[in-house]
């Protein structure tokens, strides 16, 4: 019993440390990226033209950076409430929203960014990260945006127990964000003639549709993968989790 409590306490402290490190990485990365973007806008005519409408909001990487920063910021907020509240209680709705956001947005979109970026990079890096950026964009920042996302999320699943939302509510959130980004891309491409990812402009009709359908299916697969991963780490929701959740009321 004492060993179990000790392990649980250690896991709790490790989780807090992970939240702090992840939030610090993303917040600092966001800060540095802003300076880099400003510098390139002032010195690179091609980059200035690319950023002229919508700025960094055109890129899924930027959306995901905001998702991950928000998620781990929310985790840190919950950690602070638990640490300084007299009864160490957190509102159940806040924890439920954290779990929903992880399931529907942070995890599936985090995986899409990591896997799609490095897959395209392996085929032709000029499509996602031109070689000329190597002298301006530090490699550590590239990894913060496109690599560390996955290990941080995996560690989160391992050390923190989450109550997954109903599949209907979770997938609805995933599809809503995915469709929002799709409509944004199509608006920029067909209305503003700004193709965020150059290869989309040269895809023929059938391949164009298949690319987006494939990505939608990939998001669904990643959602289900997160659900399965949570079950593997902690088991299906049951009595133990219900008792544990009493702390947050």
N, C-alpha and C positions, 0 to 999 in steps of 0.2 A: 504493500500500500504506500509506504513512504517512498519507495523507489519510483512508483508510478507518478506520485505527486511531484517528485523532484524532476522527472523527465518532462512532465507537463509544464512545470515552471520554467525549465530550460528552453523548451520549445516556444513558450510565450515570449521570453526575452529575445530569442533568435528572430522571431517574427517581427518584433518591434524594430530590431536592428535592420532587418531587410527592408522594412517600410521606410526607415529614415534614409538608408543608403540609396534606395530606388528613387525616392522623391528628390533627394539632393542631386543625383545624377541627371534626372530629367529637368529639374529646374535650372541647374547650371548649364546643361546642354541647350535649353531654350534660350537662355541669356546669351551664350556665346553665338548661337546660330543667328540671333537677331543682329549682332554686330557684323558677322560675316555677310549676311544678306545685305545690310546697309552698305558695306564696303564694296561689294560686287555691283550693287545697283549704281553706285557713284563712279565706278571705274570700268565696268564692262558693258558695252553698248548692247551686246546680244542678251546678256542677263537682264539688263534694264528693260528691254523690250519684252522678255519672257515674263517679267514680274509686273508688267504695266497694268494688268487687269486681274484682280483677285489675289495677287501676291503669292505668298506661300500657302494660302488657303486652297490652292489648286491641287496640292499634293496629298495623297493619302498618308504619307509619312508624317506630315505636319498634323493631320487630323489625329493620327495615332499617338503622336507625342503629347497632344492635349489630353487624349483619353487616358494614357498611362499616368501622366502628371496628376490629373484629377483623381484617378483611382487611388494611387498611393498617398495622395494628400488626404483623401477621405479616410484611408486606413490609419494615417497618423493622427487624424482628429479623433477617431474612435479610441486609439491607444491612449491619447491624452485624457479623454473622458474617463476611461477605465483607471488610469493612474491617479487622477486627482479627485475623482468622485468619492465621497465618503463611503458609499455602499458599492463602489466599483460597478455601477450599472450604466448601461448604454441603452437608449431608446431602441426598442425592437425594430421600428420602422427604418431607422438609420442603418442598422445591420442588414436588414432585408434589402434595402436599396443598394448597399455595398455589394451584396451577393448577386443581386440581379445585374448590376453594372459589370461585374467581373464576368458573369456567364454570358450576357448578351452582347457586350461591346469590347471590354478590355482584352479578353482572351481570344475570341475569334479574329478580331481585327489585328491584334498583335501578331498572331500567327500568319495572317495573310501578308502583312508588311514584311516580316522576316523571310518567309519562304519565297514570295514573289520577287522581292528585291534581289535576293542572292541567286535565284534561278535565272532571272533576266540578266543579272550581272555576269553570270558564268557564260551566257550565250553571247552577249554583246554589251559590255559595260557602258558604252556610249549612250545607250538608250535610257539609262537610269542614273548613271554617275560618271560623266565624262572625265577622261584622264586629266584634263586641264584643271580640274578642281582639287587635285592632289596637293598642289602647292598652296592652296588657300584654305581648304576644308580639312581640319585635322582628322587623322584616321580614328582617334578615340571617339570623336563626336559622331562619325559615321557609324561606329559600332554601338554607341549609346542609342542611336535611332533605329538601327537595323539588326542588331545582334543581341544585346543584353536584354531586350524585351522578353525574349523567350525564357532564359534562365530565371529572371526575376519572377515571372508568372509561375513557372514550375515550382520554385521555392515557396511561393505564396500558397499554392495548392498543398504542398507537403506539410507546411508548418501551421496553416490556419484552416480550421474547419468551417466550411461554408454550407449554407442551406440553399441548394439550387432552386430557382423558381420553377413554376410549372413549365413544361416544354412549350406550351402555346405562348405564354407571356415572354419567355426568353427568346424564342425564335422570332416573335413579332418585333422585338427590339432590334435584333440583329438585321432583319430584313428592312426595317424602317431606316436605319442608319445606312445600310448598303445601298438602298434605292435612292436615298438623299444624295449620296456621293455620285451615284450613276447619273442622276438627272443634272447634277452640277457639271459633271464631265461633258455630257452631251450638249448642255447649254453653251459651255465654253467652246466646244468644238464646232457645232453647227451654226450657232448664232454669232459668236464672237470670233470664230475662225482661229481659236487658240487651242491647239491640241497638246494637252498636258504631257502625254506620252506619245512621242512621235510615231511609234509603230501603229497606233490606232488609225492614223490618217491613211495608211497604205493598205489596211486590211480590207478585203472585199466584203460585200454585204453578208454572205453566209458566215464567213470566218469572224466578222465583226460581232455578229449576234452570238455565235458560239463562244467567243471569248468571254462575254459578259455572263452568259448562262453558266459557263464553266466556273467562273468566279463566284457566282451565287451559290452553286452547289458546293463549292469549296468552303464557303462560309458556313453552310449548314453542317458539313462534315466536321468542321472545326468546333462548332457549337456542341455537337454530339460528343466529340472527343473530349471537350472540357467536362461535360456531364459525366462521362465514363471515368475520366481521370479523378474527379472528385469522389466518385463512388469507390474507386480502387484504393484511394488514400484513406478514406474515412468510413466506407461502407454506405449503404443506403440510409436515408434519413429515418430515424426511429426514435425509440424511447430515450436513448442516451442523449441525442441531440436536443430533444424537447426539454429534458432536464437542464442541459447546459444553457439553453436559450433563456431559461428563467432569469439568468443573471442580467439580461438586457432589458428587463421590464421595471 
